[in-house]
């Protein structure tokens, strides 16, 4: 089955929905401790949610312009507790036009600085999503693309005012649910019967 590359932010959010195992490699250009590791990323699409209006109003954007959004929650890979939805980063999609291939991402909190922020995004012809973010004292760029429906790659760079750079590479694999496993078993059983 051919990979369908998302070319709008809402399609990207929908394709990303679920739980992902993230293997993160971080390179600091100074003496900061290594932040490489493994984590789980929970992505949920939001469409009819009061957080959309709230975040749009914080940024002075008419909520009618928003197409929806997604919540992102992280936790350590070996943590078995349910993540706290109150700690979710929420991103709202405000596309530039009907194509949805570029626009603004409104965030209730940024990745680098935990403050509300507006980012610019665009999709290249190759399907690679690029997000540029200007913080108070940092600049960030993240690029993300799907290799398969269940495996994606993220790379990011952060430039700080003092010139220190940070680079991150993440490979992310979709975690299977009990339903996914049951479907796979059923599919394989039917293949065996038909062979």
C-alpha positions in Angstrom: 0.0 0.0 0.0 1.4 3.4 -1.0 2.1 6.0 1.6 -0.3 8.9 1.5 1.7 11.9 2.6 -0.3 14.5 4.5 -0.1 18.0 2.9 -2.3 20.0 5.3 -1.8 20.4 9.1 -5.1 18.8 10.0 -4.2 15.8 7.8 -0.9 15.7 9.5 -2.5 15.7 12.9 -5.0 13.0 11.9 -2.1 10.8 10.6 -0.2 11.4 13.8 -3.1 10.6 16.1 -2.2 7.8 18.6 0.7 6.8 20.8 4.3 6.9 19.5 7.5 5.5 20.9 10.2 8.2 20.4 13.9 7.5 20.4 15.6 10.9 20.8 19.2 11.9 20.2 20.2 15.3 21.3 23.4 17.2 20.5 24.3 20.3 22.5 27.0 22.6 21.3 28.0 23.4 24.9 28.4 21.4 28.2 24.7 20.8 29.0 23.9 17.3 30.1 22.8 14.8 27.5 19.0 14.8 27.0 18.9 11.8 24.6 16.5 9.0 25.6 13.2 7.3 25.0 9.7 8.6 25.6 6.1 8.1 24.6 4.2 10.8 22.7 0.4 10.9 22.8 -1.3 12.8 20.0 -5.0 13.5 19.9 -6.9 15.5 17.3 -9.2 18.2 18.6 -12.0 19.9 16.6 -14.9 21.0 18.8 -12.9 22.0 21.9 -13.1 25.1 24.1 -9.2 25.3 24.0 -9.4 26.3 20.3 -11.3 29.5 21.1 -9.2 30.2 24.2 -5.8 29.9 22.4 -7.0 31.9 19.4 -8.2 34.7 21.7 -4.9 34.7 23.6 -3.1 35.3 20.3 -5.6 37.8 18.9 -6.8 35.5 16.1 -10.4 35.0 15.2 -11.3 31.4 16.2 -13.4 31.1 12.9 -10.0 31.0 11.1 -8.9 27.9 13.0 -9.5 24.5 11.3 -8.9 22.5 14.5 -5.8 21.3 16.3 -4.1 18.6 18.3 -2.9 17.9 21.9 0.6 16.5 22.5 1.6 14.8 25.8 5.0 13.3 26.5 6.1 10.9 29.2 9.1 8.7 30.0 8.9 5.5 28.0 9.0 3.3 31.2 6.3 5.4 32.9 3.1 3.3 33.0 0.7 5.9 34.5 -1.8 7.7 32.3 -0.3 11.1 31.2 -1.9 14.2 32.7 -4.0 16.0 30.0 -3.6 19.2 31.9 0.1 19.2 30.9 -0.7 18.8 27.2 0.7 21.2 24.7 -2.1 22.2 22.4 -1.5 23.3 18.8 -4.2 25.1 16.7 -4.1 25.2 12.9 -4.8 28.5 11.2 -4.1 27.9 7.5 -3.1 30.8 5.1 -5.7 29.7 2.5 -7.9 26.9 1.2 -5.0 24.7 0.2 -3.9 24.4 3.9 -0.3 23.9 2.8 1.0 26.8 4.9 -0.2 28.8 7.9 0.2 29.6 11.5 0.4 27.1 14.4 -0.9 28.6 17.7 0.5 26.9 20.8 -0.6 27.3 24.3 3.1 26.6 25.3 6.2 26.3 23.2 8.7 23.4 23.3 11.7 25.5 24.1 10.1 28.2 26.2 7.0 27.3 28.1 5.0 30.4 26.9 2.2 30.8 24.3 3.8 31.2 20.9 2.8 31.5 17.2 4.8 29.4 14.6 4.8 29.4 10.8 4.5 26.1 9.0 4.5 24.9 5.4 4.6 21.6 3.6 7.1 21.1 0.8 6.2 19.3 -2.4 8.0 16.3 -0.9 5.5 16.3 2.0 8.1 17.4 4.6 6.5 19.7 7.2 8.7 22.6 8.3 7.8 24.6 11.4 9.6 27.9 12.3 9.2 29.4 15.7 10.5 32.7 17.1 10.6 32.7 20.9 11.6 35.6 23.1 15.2 34.6 23.2 15.4 31.6 20.9 14.7 30.5 17.3 13.6 27.0 16.5 13.0 25.0 13.4 11.5 21.5 13.3 11.0 19.3 10.2 8.9 16.2 10.3 7.9 13.6 7.7 6.4 10.1 7.5 8.6 7.3 6.2 5.6 4.9 6.5 2.1 5.2 8.0 3.6 4.0 11.3 7.1 5.4 11.3 8.1 9.1 11.1 11.2 11.2 11.6 11.6 14.6 13.3 14.7 16.8 13.3 15.0 20.2 15.0 17.5 22.9 15.7 17.4 25.6 18.3 19.5 28.8 18.1 19.7 30.8 21.3 20.6 34.4 21.7 24.1 33.6 23.1 24.8 31.6 19.9 24.5 28.1 21.5 22.9 25.6 19.2 20.9 22.4 20.0 20.1 19.7 17.5 17.7 16.9 18.0 16.9 13.8 15.9 13.8 11.7 16.8 12.7 8.5 15.2 9.1 7.7 16.1 7.3 4.4 15.8 3.5 4.1 16.3 2.7 1.9 19.3 0.2 -0.9 18.6 -3.1 -1.0 20.6 -4.9 -4.2 21.6 -7.3 -3.6 18.7 -4.3 -3.3 16.3 -2.9 -6.6 17.6 -6.3 -8.4 17.3 -6.7 -7.2 13.7 -3.2 -8.4 12.8 -3.8 -11.8 14.3 -7.1 -12.1 12.5 -5.5 -11.0 9.2 -2.7 -13.6 9.6 -5.2 -16.4 10.5 -7.2 -15.6 7.4 -4.0 -15.7 5.3 -3.1 -19.2 6.8 -6.7 -20.5 6.0 -6.5 -19.2 2.4 -3.1 -20.7 1.6 
